[in-house]
Amino acid sequence: MSLVGFTAVATVTLLLCVMTGPDRDDLDEFYTGYGSLSPMRNGLAIAGDYISAASVLGTGGVIALFGHDGVVLALSTALSLMLLMFLLAEPLRNAGRFTMGDALARRMPGRAARITACAVTIAALLPLMLVQLAGTGQLLAFVLGFSGAALQTGCIIGLGVLMIGYAAIGGMKGTALIQILKIVMLLGSGLVVAALILHRFDWNPGALFDAAADRSGAGPAFLNSGLQFAGGPHPDADMISSQLTVVLGGACLPHVTMRMYTASSARQVRRSMSWAVSGVALFVLVVTVIGFGAAALVGRSVIAGIDPQGNTAYLLGSQAAFGARVSTAETFLFTTVTTAVFLTLLASVGGMILACANSLAHDVFATRVQEMSPRREMTLARVSALAVGVPAIVLATLVQHRSLQPLVTLSFCLGASAIAPALVYGLFWRRYTRAGLLCTLIGGSLAVLLLMPGTNLVSGSPVSAFPEADFNWFPFTTTGLVSIPLGFACGWLGTMLSGRRKAQEQRRHYEAVEGWILAGAVRRGD
């Protein structure tokens, strides 16, 4: 049934992309879908883009293995989206048109800013794409029961090609419909499974938590803070670093911020974000119950034995909710759960490929020509989807048997250390200069790339990417404690070194467009 469900979903979603994709050479239709989605549908699409397969499987695993710390991680993801909603969503929509490069170049025109923004976009999203693609082979192997490496590699290649098709054919509107279908299936099936788990414990969350703590092997520590980072030399600082990275980096990733440009007005952005935050908050509740249910019904040691990262906990918890005897209806429900996770993998990578392709075509290639025709730019965007997707597929086949947690962390660290400071400074600091922008993006990215190989996710522990090696000279899980302040400091220093005259020019230029960016009276292209 799972195989039938997967095949049906792949067929229906591809058909949706073909039917809703742009039928004319219109950039607004391809990049933003004309802003034609209602606030509810746009909000569900934002939530769909934000909740990736790494969020579903990874967060569920952390909750099942570490209890309280996993719940804090899930709440941090919701807090990140709220930060985007209240601080950045409207200014982003007002300043940009199609890509993050548009929003940054609104104040600092020129190819350097756009090319750097494109490079950081690809650098931040490529690791997440590898995780989703590699996870596709693992998911199918787990659900369908095969273990051959060649079959897993074949699944990655075949589904990677399908995801490239989503981005190239459907554009923004096609991928939005897939995200909506994904979030509805994911939340709908998850709510039913969560209800079944609570029913097993007489609708008493306290009993569920106590049972999870008993079977965790950690006792009361499972329900207290610090279990996830207890093995490190600086557990408190490591926890702060991780939460700060998730809160600042999660919602600033380009495949999420690009959804701001699909709203037709500032009011639409606010209403869309309200729906998105509500959807993510509901997901946090669902994944918390299923994660604790997995720990209580399956056992922490069993989960860790199947996958040390706990990525199968969400599916194991769903399976355990049905009990020993499984009816046809329960089999159908579990098929729905696995299909929803499968669709999450497809939709997440499709959205990320689209974000990278849009940036590559619009910020790099289109700016080289004074007047590029819409037809040619759309063709470039579709070719760019291929140019981004093919290397991602090849790399995913190479890393599929390694721990993928460092790649997830790398994406969030780049979002928090390079993209978040650039957006905050670019949208709100009047003196911010082009040199400051380049220093922020390049300096924040370099800080992450230099520190990340030294973290304990890469080496030095049995669950790291290279367990046989030990070059763990930066004893933290994420780089955020150092790289986030460095990202902001690089932007400030670059602006100060630009000189007073440049700073005053930028101040005058910002004051001329301040109402445009903050109040949204007018929008570029309107």
DRENBAFI-815904 format. One record per residue (C-alpha): x, z, y. Coordinates in steps of 0.1 Angstrom, whole numbers, always signed. Example, Ala and Ser with C-alpha at 12.3 -4.5 7.8 and 13.67 -1.06 7.14 Angstrom:
! residues 2
+123	+78	-45
+137	+71	-11
//
This chain:
! residues 526
+0	+0	+0
+29	+7	+24
+43	-27	+18
+9	-43	+25
+6	-22	+56
+40	-31	+69
+34	-68	+63
+0	-67	+80
+13	-49	+110
+42	-73	+114
+18	-103	+111
-8	-89	+135
+17	-78	+162
+35	-112	+161
+1	-129	+165
-6	-106	+194
+26	-117	+211
+18	-154	+206
-17	-150	+220
-9	-128	+250
+25	-143	+259
+29	-163	+291
+15	-198	+289
+30	-209	+321
+64	-208	+338
+55	-178	+359
+81	-151	+363
+55	-125	+374
+36	-131	+342
+66	-128	+319
+83	-99	+337
+53	-78	+347
+22	-94	+331
+9	-97	+367
+3	-60	+368
-30	-67	+350
-31	-37	+327
-55	-9	+335
-39	+25	+343
-49	+38	+309
-34	+9	+290
-3	+8	+312
+1	+46	+307
-2	+42	+269
+24	+14	+270
+47	+37	+290
+42	+65	+264
+48	+40	+237
+81	+28	+252
+92	+64	+258
+84	+77	+223
+109	+58	+202
+115	+61	+165
+144	+83	+173
+120	+107	+190
+95	+107	+161
+120	+111	+133
+148	+128	+151
+127	+154	+170
+106	+161	+138
+139	+167	+119
+153	+191	+145
+121	+211	+145
+121	+212	+107
+157	+223	+105
+161	+245	+135
+126	+256	+145
+125	+270	+180
+154	+247	+193
+135	+217	+181
+104	+227	+200
+125	+231	+231
+139	+196	+226
+103	+182	+222
+92	+200	+254
+123	+186	+272
+112	+151	+265
+78	+158	+280
+95	+174	+310
+117	+144	+315
+86	+121	+318
+70	+145	+343
+102	+144	+363
+99	+106	+364
+63	+109	+373
+67	+132	+403
+101	+121	+416
+109	+85	+408
+79	+65	+396
+64	+54	+430
+97	+48	+448
+109	+27	+418
+77	+6	+418
+79	+1	+456
+117	-8	+457
+119	-29	+426
+103	-61	+413
+114	-69	+378
+145	-48	+369
+165	-17	+377
+189	-41	+395
+161	-51	+419
+155	-15	+428
+192	-7	+434
+199	-40	+452
+169	-35	+476
+193	-14	+497
+227	-28	+485
+222	-66	+481
+249	-85	+463
+259	-96	+428
+283	-66	+422
+255	-41	+422
+232	-62	+400
+259	-71	+375
+270	-34	+372
+234	-24	+368
+229	-49	+340
+261	-37	+322
+249	-1	+323
+214	-12	+312
+229	-29	+281
+254	+0	+275
+226	+26	+276
+201	+7	+254
+223	-9	+228
+231	+24	+210
+194	+32	+208
+187	-3	+194
+213	+2	+167
+197	+35	+157
+162	+19	+154
+174	-11	+135
+195	+9	+111
+166	+33	+107
+144	+4	+96
+164	-1	+65
+164	+36	+58
+127	+40	+63
+118	+11	+40
+142	+24	+14
+126	+59	+16
+90	+47	+15
+93	+18	-9
+117	+36	-32
+147	+11	-33
+183	+21	-27
+203	-11	-28
+225	-16	+3
+219	-54	+2
+181	-49	+4
+185	-25	+34
+207	-49	+52
+182	-77	+45
+154	-56	+60
+175	-49	+91
+182	-87	+96
+146	-98	+89
+130	-72	+111
+156	-77	+139
+147	-113	+141
+110	-103	+143
+118	-79	+172
+137	-106	+191
+106	-128	+187
+84	-100	+202
+106	-99	+234
+111	-137	+237
+75	-148	+230
+54	-119	+243
+71	-109	+275
+60	-77	+292
+23	-81	+284
+28	-89	+247
+52	-60	+242
+28	-37	+261
+0	-44	+237
+22	-36	+208
+32	-4	+224
-5	+5	+229
-12	-2	+193
+18	+18	+182
+9	+49	+203
-27	+49	+192
-18	+46	+155
+10	+72	+158
-11	+98	+176
-42	+91	+156
-25	+95	+122
-4	+124	+134
-34	+144	+146
-51	+140	+112
-19	+151	+94
-15	+181	+118
-51	+191	+112
-45	+190	+74
-14	+211	+78
-32	+237	+99
-60	+237	+74
-35	+246	+46
-27	+278	+67
-64	+286	+76
-59	+272	+111
-35	+300	+119
-4	+287	+137
+13	+321	+133
+10	+319	+96
+25	+284	+97
+54	+296	+118
+60	+326	+95
+59	+304	+64
+84	+280	+80
+108	+308	+88
+105	+322	+53
+114	+289	+37
+141	+280	+63
+167	+303	+48
+175	+315	+83
+149	+342	+86
+138	+353	+121
+166	+332	+137
+145	+301	+129
+119	+312	+155
+145	+322	+180
+168	+302	+203
+203	+292	+194
+201	+283	+157
+210	+246	+163
+241	+254	+182
+252	+286	+164
+282	+269	+147
+298	+258	+180
+323	+278	+201
+300	+278	+231
+264	+278	+219
+247	+287	+251
+265	+261	+272
+260	+235	+245
+222	+242	+245
+221	+239	+283
+241	+207	+282
+218	+192	+256
+185	+201	+274
+199	+189	+308
+209	+155	+292
+174	+150	+277
+155	+160	+308
+176	+138	+332
+184	+109	+308
+153	+104	+288
+129	+89	+313
+156	+71	+334
+165	+47	+306
+157	+11	+318
+132	+2	+291
+110	+31	+304
+116	+25	+342
+108	-12	+338
+72	-3	+331
+69	+10	+367
+70	-25	+380
+39	-35	+360
+16	-14	+381
-2	-33	+409
-1	-4	+434
+13	+31	+440
-21	+46	+430
-19	+27	+397
+15	+41	+391
+3	+77	+395
-27	+71	+372
-6	+53	+346
+19	+82	+346
-8	+107	+342
-20	+89	+310
+16	+86	+298
+24	+123	+303
-8	+133	+285
+1	+110	+256
+36	+125	+253
+23	+161	+256
-1	+154	+227
+28	+139	+207
+48	+171	+213
+20	+192	+198
+17	+168	+168
+54	+166	+160
+57	+204	+164
+30	+211	+138
+43	+184	+114
+79	+196	+118
+70	+233	+110
+47	+220	+83
+76	+202	+66
+97	+234	+68
+69	+255	+54
+57	+232	+26
+89	+213	+16
+116	+237	+26
+146	+234	+49
+171	+230	+21
+152	+201	+5
+149	+183	+38
+186	+187	+46
+195	+176	+11
+176	+143	+15
+190	+137	+50
+213	+162	+68
+199	+151	+101
+163	+157	+89
+151	+122	+98
+127	+122	+68
+111	+155	+78
+81	+138	+96
+73	+118	+65
+79	+146	+41
+57	+169	+61
+30	+143	+62
+33	+138	+24
+32	+176	+17
+1	+180	+38
-20	+164	+10
-10	+188	-17
-2	+180	-54
-33	+158	-61
-36	+129	-37
-69	+110	-33
-73	+74	-24
-82	+84	+12
-51	+105	+15
-30	+77	+1
-45	+54	+28
-37	+81	+55
-1	+84	+44
+2	+46	+44
-12	+47	+80
+15	+73	+89
+44	+52	+75
+30	+21	+91
+28	+39	+124
+64	+49	+121
+73	+14	+111
+55	+0	+141
+73	+25	+163
+106	+10	+151
+94	-25	+158
+79	-18	+192
+109	+4	+204
+135	-23	+197
+113	-50	+211
+109	-32	+244
+146	-25	+246
+156	-61	+239
+131	-72	+266
+146	-48	+292
+182	-60	+284
+172	-97	+284
+153	-94	+317
+183	-77	+334
+207	-103	+320
+186	-132	+330
+174	-119	+364
+203	-98	+376
+233	-119	+363
+223	-155	+358
+195	-160	+383
+216	-146	+412
+243	-172	+406
+220	-200	+417
+205	-199	+452
+171	-213	+441
+166	-211	+403
+133	-226	+390
+110	-202	+372
+110	-224	+341
+148	-221	+339
+149	-184	+345
+123	-178	+318
+143	-199	+294
+174	-179	+303
+154	-146	+296
+144	-159	+262
+179	-170	+253
+192	-136	+266
+169	-119	+242
+187	-138	+214
+221	-130	+229
+213	-93	+230
+194	-91	+197
+219	-109	+174
+249	-86	+181
+226	-56	+178
+215	-67	+143
+252	-73	+133
+263	-39	+146
+233	-22	+130
+243	-35	+96
+278	-20	+101
+267	+15	+112
+237	+20	+89
+254	+43	+65
+269	+65	+92
+254	+94	+111
+234	+78	+140
+230	+109	+161
+260	+102	+183
+244	+68	+193
+212	+85	+204
+231	+111	+223
+253	+84	+239
+222	+66	+253
+207	+98	+268
+241	+108	+283
+245	+74	+300
+209	+77	+313
+216	+112	+327
+251	+106	+340
+250	+71	+354
+215	+58	+359
+198	+90	+371
+223	+97	+399
+222	+61	+410
+184	+61	+412
+182	+94	+430
+209	+85	+455
+197	+49	+459
+160	+59	+465
+165	+90	+487
+200	+93	+503
+202	+74	+536
+240	+72	+538
+244	+59	+502
+267	+28	+502
+275	+0	+478
+308	+16	+470
+290	+48	+462
+266	+30	+439
+293	+13	+420
+313	+45	+417
+282	+63	+404
+274	+37	+377
+310	+30	+367
+323	+66	+370
+293	+82	+352
+295	+57	+324
+333	+61	+320
+330	+99	+319
+305	+96	+290
+325	+70	+271
+357	+90	+274
+342	+124	+264
+318	+112	+237
+344	+105	+210
+356	+141	+213
+322	+157	+207
+313	+174	+174
+288	+147	+166
+315	+121	+161
+340	+142	+140
+348	+177	+129
+317	+186	+109
+301	+175	+76
+272	+159	+94
+292	+140	+120
+297	+102	+121
+332	+105	+107
+332	+137	+86
+365	+129	+70
+383	+131	+104
+387	+158	+131
+395	+148	+166
+369	+171	+181
+386	+181	+214
+354	+184	+234
+335	+211	+215
+299	+202	+226
+271	+182	+212
+266	+162	+244
+287	+153	+274
+261	+163	+300
+277	+195	+312
+307	+176	+325
+295	+139	+329
+263	+146	+349
+281	+165	+377
+308	+138	+376
+282	+110	+380
+268	+126	+411
+302	+135	+424
+315	+99	+420
+285	+86	+440
+292	+112	+468
+329	+105	+468
+325	+67	+469
+301	+70	+498
+324	+93	+517
+354	+70	+512
+334	+40	+525
+339	+53	+560
+316	+64	+587
+308	+29	+599
+295	+18	+565
+276	+50	+561
+259	+45	+594
+250	+9	+586
+234	+20	+553
+215	+48	+572
+201	+23	+596
+192	-1	+568
+175	+26	+548
+155	+38	+578
+142	+2	+582
+129	+2	+546
+122	+39	+541
+84	+35	+545
+85	+5	+521
+103	+25	+494
+86	+59	+498
+51	+50	+510
+46	+17	+492
+29	-1	+521
+44	-34	+511
+61	-46	+480
+87	-73	+475
+71	-105	+463
+36	-95	+476
//
